[in-house]
Amino acid sequence: MEKSDKTKIVEETREKIEKSQAVFVVGYSGIPVQNVEQIRKGLRNAQSEMKVVKNTLMRLALSQANIAYDDELLKGQNAFVFSYFDPVQTAKVLSDFNKKFPQLEAKGGWLGGKCIGSQEARRLAELPSREELLAQLVGRVQAPIAGLVFVLQGVLRNLVGVLRAIEEKKR
């Protein structure tokens, strides 16, 4: 590979790193090509992208993006998954594919520019998705308001009952 090609790959990879909310390092050795394509399609649906980049070029891209890395993470046959929208959703997709293809091993990565290990990457898959968290937030914000409305309705019902009782008493 020529130096200009390597420079271009490093630049593209650095841009992907800077654009991503998280980058996962996965080992994919032994997975047939058609299954790798299936994984890539699943990741695209999660607004993520899987690229195979040489570890040495990834080191250069990380250095240019001012992101610290662990050399142990960048050993062996790796693919890099760039999560552009929701890292939790990407981690869930990787976890689901890991059940189908045990060779797909999450080694770790970077979340918000900070290095995470394989345990943290697996824990991300256990978190609720962004949509679920937003629904929970809306439910928690709505609960006190709904309670207030219920209490006010009770007060109004009691007032109407008292007024009817007074009306009947006057008859």
C-alpha atoms as an extended CHARMM CRD file, in Angstrom:
* protein
*
       171  EXT
         1         1  MET       CA              0.0000000000        0.0000000000        0.0000000000  PROA      1               0.0000000000
         2         2  GLU       CA              1.3730000000        3.4050000000       -0.9500000000  PROA      2               0.0000000000
         3         3  LYS       CA              1.9730000000        6.1320000000        1.6010000000  PROA      3               0.0000000000
         4         4  SER       CA             -0.7150000000        8.3790000000        0.0570000000  PROA      4               0.0000000000
         5         5  ASP       CA             -3.2750000000        5.5730000000        0.4370000000  PROA      5               0.0000000000
         6         6  LYS       CA             -2.2930000000        5.0730000000        4.0700000000  PROA      6               0.0000000000
         7         7  THR       CA             -2.5210000000        8.8060000000        4.7250000000  PROA      7               0.0000000000
         8         8  LYS       CA             -6.0030000000        8.8750000000        3.1980000000  PROA      8               0.0000000000
         9         9  ILE       CA             -7.1480000000        5.9110000000        5.3430000000  PROA      9               0.0000000000
        10        10  VAL       CA             -5.7610000000        7.5250000000        8.5060000000  PROA      10              0.0000000000
        11        11  GLU       CA             -7.5430000000       10.8030000000        7.6940000000  PROA      11              0.0000000000
        12        12  GLU       CA            -10.8770000000        9.0650000000        6.9590000000  PROA      12              0.0000000000
        13        13  THR       CA            -10.5830000000        6.9960000000       10.1320000000  PROA      13              0.0000000000
        14        14  ARG       CA             -9.7830000000       10.0800000000       12.2310000000  PROA      14              0.0000000000
        15        15  GLU       CA            -12.8900000000       11.7960000000       10.8220000000  PROA      15              0.0000000000
        16        16  LYS       CA            -15.0230000000        8.7580000000       11.6630000000  PROA      16              0.0000000000
        17        17  ILE       CA            -13.6130000000        8.7180000000       15.2120000000  PROA      17              0.0000000000
        18        18  GLU       CA            -14.3860000000       12.4050000000       15.7130000000  PROA      18              0.0000000000
        19        19  LYS       CA            -17.8940000000       12.0020000000       14.2810000000  PROA      19              0.0000000000
        20        20  SER       CA            -18.6730000000        8.9420000000       16.4410000000  PROA      20              0.0000000000
        21        21  GLN       CA            -20.1510000000        8.9050000000       19.8990000000  PROA      21              0.0000000000
        22        22  ALA       CA            -18.4050000000        5.5820000000       20.5120000000  PROA      22              0.0000000000
        23        23  VAL       CA            -15.9570000000        3.2780000000       18.7710000000  PROA      23              0.0000000000
        24        24  PHE       CA            -15.9310000000       -0.4390000000       19.5660000000  PROA      24              0.0000000000
        25        25  VAL       CA            -13.0340000000       -2.7720000000       18.8430000000  PROA      25              0.0000000000
        26        26  VAL       CA            -14.2280000000       -6.2540000000       17.8890000000  PROA      26              0.0000000000
        27        27  GLY       CA            -12.3770000000       -9.4000000000       17.0060000000  PROA      27              0.0000000000
        28        28  TYR       CA            -13.9670000000      -11.1110000000       14.0550000000  PROA      28              0.0000000000
        29        29  SER       CA            -11.4980000000      -13.8750000000       13.1860000000  PROA      29              0.0000000000
        30        30  GLY       CA            -13.1730000000      -16.9740000000       11.7850000000  PROA      30              0.0000000000
        31        31  ILE       CA            -16.4790000000      -15.3990000000       10.7560000000  PROA      31              0.0000000000
        32        32  PRO       CA            -17.4020000000      -16.1430000000        7.1030000000  PROA      32              0.0000000000
        33        33  VAL       CA            -17.6490000000      -13.1380000000        4.7580000000  PROA      33              0.0000000000
        34        34  GLN       CA            -21.4210000000      -13.4660000000        4.2190000000  PROA      34              0.0000000000
        35        35  ASN       CA            -21.9290000000      -13.3290000000        7.9950000000  PROA      35              0.0000000000
        36        36  VAL       CA            -19.6820000000      -10.2760000000        8.2800000000  PROA      36              0.0000000000
        37        37  GLU       CA            -21.8990000000       -8.5960000000        5.6820000000  PROA      37              0.0000000000
        38        38  GLN       CA            -24.9500000000       -9.5330000000        7.7560000000  PROA      38              0.0000000000
        39        39  ILE       CA            -23.3120000000       -7.9170000000       10.8130000000  PROA      39              0.0000000000
        40        40  ARG       CA            -22.5090000000       -4.7850000000        8.8040000000  PROA      40              0.0000000000
        41        41  LYS       CA            -26.1280000000       -4.5250000000        7.6330000000  PROA      41              0.0000000000
        42        42  GLY       CA            -27.4010000000       -4.8650000000       11.2090000000  PROA      42              0.0000000000
        43        43  LEU       CA            -25.0120000000       -2.1600000000       12.3420000000  PROA      43              0.0000000000
        44        44  ARG       CA            -26.0870000000        0.1740000000        9.5180000000  PROA      44              0.0000000000
        45        45  ASN       CA            -29.6690000000       -0.1350000000       10.8140000000  PROA      45              0.0000000000
        46        46  ALA       CA            -28.3340000000        1.0940000000       14.1750000000  PROA      46              0.0000000000
        47        47  GLN       CA            -26.6540000000        4.0800000000       12.4550000000  PROA      47              0.0000000000
        48        48  SER       CA            -23.2480000000        2.4880000000       12.9350000000  PROA      48              0.0000000000
        49        49  GLU       CA            -20.5260000000        1.3100000000       10.6360000000  PROA      49              0.0000000000
        50        50  MET       CA            -17.9550000000       -1.4880000000       10.8190000000  PROA      50              0.0000000000
        51        51  LYS       CA            -14.6020000000       -0.9850000000        9.1470000000  PROA      51              0.0000000000
        52        52  VAL       CA            -11.4680000000       -3.0870000000        9.0610000000  PROA      52              0.0000000000
        53        53  VAL       CA             -8.4350000000       -0.8630000000        9.5130000000  PROA      53              0.0000000000
        54        54  LYS       CA             -4.8870000000       -1.9650000000       10.2010000000  PROA      54              0.0000000000
        55        55  ASN       CA             -4.0100000000       -1.5290000000       13.8590000000  PROA      55              0.0000000000
        56        56  THR       CA             -1.0040000000        0.6570000000       13.0250000000  PROA      56              0.0000000000
        57        57  LEU       CA             -3.1800000000        3.0100000000       10.9710000000  PROA      57              0.0000000000
        58        58  MET       CA             -5.7790000000        3.0780000000       13.7520000000  PROA      58              0.0000000000
        59        59  ARG       CA             -3.0610000000        4.0660000000       16.2380000000  PROA      59              0.0000000000
        60        60  LEU       CA             -2.1290000000        6.9940000000       13.9890000000  PROA      60              0.0000000000
        61        61  ALA       CA             -5.7810000000        8.0480000000       13.6140000000  PROA      61              0.0000000000
        62        62  LEU       CA             -6.3360000000        7.8880000000       17.3850000000  PROA      62              0.0000000000
        63        63  SER       CA             -3.1930000000        9.9240000000       17.9950000000  PROA      63              0.0000000000
        64        64  GLN       CA             -4.3220000000       12.5580000000       15.5000000000  PROA      64              0.0000000000
        65        65  ALA       CA             -7.7310000000       12.6810000000       17.2290000000  PROA      65              0.0000000000
        66        66  ASN       CA             -5.9400000000       13.1110000000       20.6130000000  PROA      66              0.0000000000
        67        67  ILE       CA             -7.4910000000        9.9460000000       22.0420000000  PROA      67              0.0000000000
        68        68  ALA       CA             -5.5090000000        7.7590000000       24.4060000000  PROA      68              0.0000000000
        69        69  TYR       CA             -5.4800000000        4.0440000000       23.6160000000  PROA      69              0.0000000000
        70        70  ASP       CA             -4.3300000000        0.7950000000       25.1470000000  PROA      70              0.0000000000
        71        71  ASP       CA             -1.8900000000       -1.1680000000       22.9720000000  PROA      71              0.0000000000
        72        72  GLU       CA             -3.4820000000       -4.4310000000       24.1570000000  PROA      72              0.0000000000
        73        73  LEU       CA             -6.7190000000       -3.3400000000       22.5390000000  PROA      73              0.0000000000
        74        74  LEU       CA             -5.0420000000       -2.9430000000       19.1730000000  PROA      74              0.0000000000
        75        75  LYS       CA             -3.5770000000       -6.4160000000       18.8290000000  PROA      75              0.0000000000
        76        76  GLY       CA             -4.7710000000       -9.2020000000       16.5780000000  PROA      76              0.0000000000
        77        77  GLN       CA             -7.3540000000       -9.1530000000       13.8100000000  PROA      77              0.0000000000
        78        78  ASN       CA             -9.6990000000       -6.2810000000       14.6230000000  PROA      78              0.0000000000
        79        79  ALA       CA            -12.6380000000       -4.4860000000       13.1200000000  PROA      79              0.0000000000
        80        80  PHE       CA            -13.7580000000       -1.1050000000       14.3740000000  PROA      80              0.0000000000
        81        81  VAL       CA            -17.4140000000       -0.2350000000       14.8430000000  PROA      81              0.0000000000
        82        82  PHE       CA            -18.1930000000        3.4770000000       14.7000000000  PROA      82              0.0000000000
        83        83  SER       CA            -21.4370000000        4.3790000000       16.4960000000  PROA      83              0.0000000000
        84        84  TYR       CA            -22.7640000000        7.6680000000       15.1320000000  PROA      84              0.0000000000
        85        85  PHE       CA            -26.0330000000        7.9480000000       17.0610000000  PROA      85              0.0000000000
        86        86  ASP       CA            -26.6860000000        5.6500000000       20.0300000000  PROA      86              0.0000000000
        87        87  PRO       CA            -23.7900000000        3.6480000000       21.5130000000  PROA      87              0.0000000000
        88        88  VAL       CA            -26.1940000000        1.5440000000       23.5740000000  PROA      88              0.0000000000
        89        89  GLN       CA            -28.1080000000        0.4380000000       20.4880000000  PROA      89              0.0000000000
        90        90  THR       CA            -24.8220000000       -0.3950000000       18.7350000000  PROA      90              0.0000000000
        91        91  ALA       CA            -23.6620000000       -2.4060000000       21.7550000000  PROA      91              0.0000000000
        92        92  LYS       CA            -26.9810000000       -4.2960000000       21.7280000000  PROA      92              0.0000000000
        93        93  VAL       CA            -26.5670000000       -5.1460000000       18.0330000000  PROA      93              0.0000000000
        94        94  LEU       CA            -23.0270000000       -6.3890000000       18.6760000000  PROA      94              0.0000000000
        95        95  SER       CA            -24.2500000000       -8.4330000000       21.6510000000  PROA      95              0.0000000000
        96        96  ASP       CA            -27.0310000000       -9.9980000000       19.5630000000  PROA      96              0.0000000000
        97        97  PHE       CA            -24.5870000000      -10.9400000000       16.8150000000  PROA      97              0.0000000000
        98        98  ASN       CA            -22.1760000000      -12.2990000000       19.4320000000  PROA      98              0.0000000000
        99        99  LYS       CA            -24.8620000000      -14.8150000000       20.3800000000  PROA      99              0.0000000000
       100       100  LYS       CA            -25.0700000000      -15.9470000000       16.7240000000  PROA      100             0.0000000000
       101       101  PHE       CA            -21.3270000000      -15.7520000000       16.0780000000  PROA      101             0.0000000000
       102       102  PRO       CA            -19.2750000000      -16.3140000000       19.2460000000  PROA      102             0.0000000000
       103       103  GLN       CA            -16.1170000000      -15.3610000000       17.2950000000  PROA      103             0.0000000000
       104       104  LEU       CA            -17.3900000000      -11.7490000000       17.2740000000  PROA      104             0.0000000000
       105       105  GLU       CA            -15.7190000000      -10.5990000000       20.4630000000  PROA      105             0.0000000000
       106       106  ALA       CA            -16.0830000000       -7.0900000000       21.8690000000  PROA      106             0.0000000000
       107       107  LYS       CA            -12.6250000000       -6.1850000000       23.1230000000  PROA      107             0.0000000000
       108       108  GLY       CA            -13.4380000000       -2.6640000000       24.2880000000  PROA      108             0.0000000000
       109       109  GLY       CA            -13.2560000000        0.7190000000       22.6540000000  PROA      109             0.0000000000
       110       110  TRP       CA            -13.8210000000        4.3900000000       23.3100000000  PROA      110             0.0000000000
       111       111  LEU       CA            -16.9350000000        6.0750000000       24.6260000000  PROA      111             0.0000000000
       112       112  GLY       CA            -16.9380000000        9.8530000000       24.5540000000  PROA      112             0.0000000000
       113       113  GLY       CA            -13.1920000000        9.8040000000       23.8970000000  PROA      113             0.0000000000
       114       114  LYS       CA            -12.4420000000        7.6730000000       26.9710000000  PROA      114             0.0000000000
       115       115  CYS       CA            -11.1120000000        4.1460000000       26.7530000000  PROA      115             0.0000000000
       116       116  ILE       CA            -13.4790000000        1.3730000000       27.9160000000  PROA      116             0.0000000000
       117       117  GLY       CA            -12.7690000000       -2.3030000000       28.4070000000  PROA      117             0.0000000000
       118       118  SER       CA            -14.6760000000       -5.3450000000       27.2380000000  PROA      118             0.0000000000
       119       119  GLN       CA            -16.7520000000       -5.4580000000       30.4610000000  PROA      119             0.0000000000
       120       120  GLU       CA            -17.9690000000       -1.8830000000       29.9980000000  PROA      120             0.0000000000
       121       121  ALA       CA            -18.7900000000       -2.5830000000       26.3510000000  PROA      121             0.0000000000
       122       122  ARG       CA            -20.9010000000       -5.5860000000       27.4210000000  PROA      122             0.0000000000
       123       123  ARG       CA            -22.6120000000       -3.5480000000       30.1420000000  PROA      123             0.0000000000
       124       124  LEU       CA            -23.6400000000       -0.9550000000       27.5750000000  PROA      124             0.0000000000
       125       125  ALA       CA            -25.6810000000       -3.6510000000       25.8320000000  PROA      125             0.0000000000
       126       126  GLU       CA            -27.6310000000       -4.2120000000       29.0630000000  PROA      126             0.0000000000
       127       127  LEU       CA            -28.7160000000       -0.5760000000       29.3740000000  PROA      127             0.0000000000
       128       128  PRO       CA            -32.1210000000        0.5320000000       28.1110000000  PROA      128             0.0000000000
       129       129  SER       CA            -32.1050000000        2.1020000000       24.6510000000  PROA      129             0.0000000000
       130       130  ARG       CA            -32.3160000000        5.8500000000       24.1420000000  PROA      130             0.0000000000
       131       131  GLU       CA            -36.0280000000        5.6150000000       23.3040000000  PROA      131             0.0000000000
       132       132  GLU       CA            -36.7280000000        3.5710000000       26.4450000000  PROA      132             0.0000000000
       133       133  LEU       CA            -34.8440000000        6.0900000000       28.6000000000  PROA      133             0.0000000000
       134       134  LEU       CA            -36.7850000000        8.9800000000       27.0480000000  PROA      134             0.0000000000
       135       135  ALA       CA            -40.0770000000        7.1480000000       27.6760000000  PROA      135             0.0000000000
       136       136  GLN       CA            -39.0850000000        6.5720000000       31.3090000000  PROA      136             0.0000000000
       137       137  LEU       CA            -38.1780000000       10.2510000000       31.6720000000  PROA      137             0.0000000000
       138       138  VAL       CA            -41.5060000000       11.3650000000       30.2140000000  PROA      138             0.0000000000
       139       139  GLY       CA            -43.3250000000        8.9620000000       32.5420000000  PROA      139             0.0000000000
       140       140  ARG       CA            -41.5120000000       10.3180000000       35.5800000000  PROA      140             0.0000000000
       141       141  VAL       CA            -42.1410000000       13.9180000000       34.6020000000  PROA      141             0.0000000000
       142       142  GLN       CA            -45.7900000000       13.1820000000       33.8400000000  PROA      142             0.0000000000
       143       143  ALA       CA            -46.4960000000       11.2610000000       37.0870000000  PROA      143             0.0000000000
       144       144  PRO       CA            -46.5930000000       14.2720000000       39.4790000000  PROA      144             0.0000000000
       145       145  ILE       CA            -48.7180000000       16.2520000000       37.0210000000  PROA      145             0.0000000000
       146       146  ALA       CA            -51.1470000000       13.3520000000       36.6410000000  PROA      146             0.0000000000
       147       147  GLY       CA            -51.3160000000       13.0390000000       40.4310000000  PROA      147             0.0000000000
       148       148  LEU       CA            -52.1010000000       16.7400000000       40.7760000000  PROA      148             0.0000000000
       149       149  VAL       CA            -54.8710000000       16.4870000000       38.1740000000  PROA      149             0.0000000000
       150       150  PHE       CA            -56.3400000000       13.4830000000       40.0230000000  PROA      150             0.0000000000
       151       151  VAL       CA            -56.3240000000       15.3720000000       43.3480000000  PROA      151             0.0000000000
       152       152  LEU       CA            -57.9100000000       18.4510000000       41.7830000000  PROA      152             0.0000000000
       153       153  GLN       CA            -60.6230000000       16.3000000000       40.1930000000  PROA      153             0.0000000000
       154       154  GLY       CA            -61.3720000000       14.8340000000       43.6170000000  PROA      154             0.0000000000
       155       155  VAL       CA            -61.6820000000       18.3100000000       45.1350000000  PROA      155             0.0000000000
       156       156  LEU       CA            -64.0370000000       19.3840000000       42.3520000000  PROA      156             0.0000000000
       157       157  ARG       CA            -66.1450000000       16.2160000000       42.7600000000  PROA      157             0.0000000000
       158       158  ASN       CA            -66.4030000000       16.8590000000       46.4930000000  PROA      158             0.0000000000
       159       159  LEU       CA            -67.3690000000       20.4940000000       45.8640000000  PROA      159             0.0000000000
       160       160  VAL       CA            -70.1010000000       19.4340000000       43.4350000000  PROA      160             0.0000000000
       161       161  GLY       CA            -71.3560000000       16.8970000000       45.9960000000  PROA      161             0.0000000000
       162       162  VAL       CA            -71.4760000000       19.5110000000       48.7380000000  PROA      162             0.0000000000
       163       163  LEU       CA            -73.3120000000       21.9750000000       46.4800000000  PROA      163             0.0000000000
       164       164  ARG       CA            -75.8970000000       19.3040000000       45.5560000000  PROA      164             0.0000000000
       165       165  ALA       CA            -76.4040000000       18.4710000000       49.2250000000  PROA      165             0.0000000000
       166       166  ILE       CA            -76.9610000000       22.1620000000       50.0470000000  PROA      166             0.0000000000
       167       167  GLU       CA            -79.3750000000       22.4530000000       47.1070000000  PROA      167             0.0000000000
       168       168  GLU       CA            -81.4030000000       19.4300000000       48.2510000000  PROA      168             0.0000000000
       169       169  LYS       CA            -81.4620000000       20.6760000000       51.8210000000  PROA      169             0.0000000000
       170       170  LYS       CA            -82.9480000000       23.9920000000       50.7070000000  PROA      170             0.0000000000
       171       171  ARG       CA            -85.7850000000       22.3000000000       48.8560000000  PROA      171             0.0000000000
